[in-house]
Amino acid sequence: MKKFITFVMILNTMLFASNHKETDAQRKAREQEHLKEQMAKEKKYSKEQKFYNQDDYDFSGAEVNPDSVKSTPELEVDDLDMDSVYD
């Protein structure tokens, strides 16, 4: 029985580790794609060399990618009592 439990634990650990690498590769691919997009924008801005107004900017690049939200860890928030901050 102990051998079976040990085997199951090792198997689960290996499966978890392989799944984590897959998401790591996906995250890095998203980062590279975003980096290429931003570099292309910077090249365009450096060629034009002009100041932009808010009407000229494309703000779609500042939107949050839904795929990256899934891989973001959830933050633990402590209760903050503002009364104790000023004591």
N, C-alpha and C positions, 0 to 999 in steps of 0.2 A: 504494500500500500504506500509506503514511504517513497519507494522508487517511482511509482506512478505519479504521485503528487509532485515530486521533484521534476519528473519529465514534463508534466503539464506546465509547471512554472517556467521551465527553461524554454519550452516551445512558445508560451505566451510572450515571454521577454523578447525572443527573436522576432516574432511577428510584429510586436509593437515597434521594435527598432527598425525593421524594414519599412513599416508604414511611415515612420517619422522621416526617414531619408527621402521617401517619395515626395512628401510635402515640402521638404527642404529644397528639392530640385525644382518643384513648381514655384516656390517662393523666389528662388534665384532667377528663374526664367522671367517671372513678372517684373522683378527689379531691373533686369537687363533690358527688357522691352521698354519700360518706363524711362530708363536712362537714355536709350537711343532716341526716344521721342523728345525728351528735353534737350538733348544735344542738337537735334535738328532745329528746334525752335531757337536755340542760342545762336546757331549759325545764321539763321534768317535775320535775327535781330542785329548781329554784328555786321552783316552786309548792309542792311538798311541804315543803321546808325542814326536813328531818330528817336525822339521821345514820344511815347504813346499816351493817349488819353484812355480813360476807362472804356470808351466805346470801341477802341481799337483792339483791346485784349480779348483773347479767347480763354474764358475761365473754365472750360470743360476739363482742362488738364489738372485743375486743382480739386476736382471731385474725387471722392473716395471710391477706390476700386472695390466692388462687393466681394471679389475673391480674396482680397487681402484682409477683409474684416473677419472672415471665418478663421484665419490662422492667427489672429491677434489674441494674445492671452488676456483673460479677464482680470482686471485689477481688483485687488482687495482694498476696500476703503474702510479706514477706521472711523469711528464716531468722533467727530471733532466738536468739542464744546468750546465755543468762542469765549465764554465767561472765564475759563481757566487760562486762556492765552494772555490776558491782560493783568493777571494777578502777580 
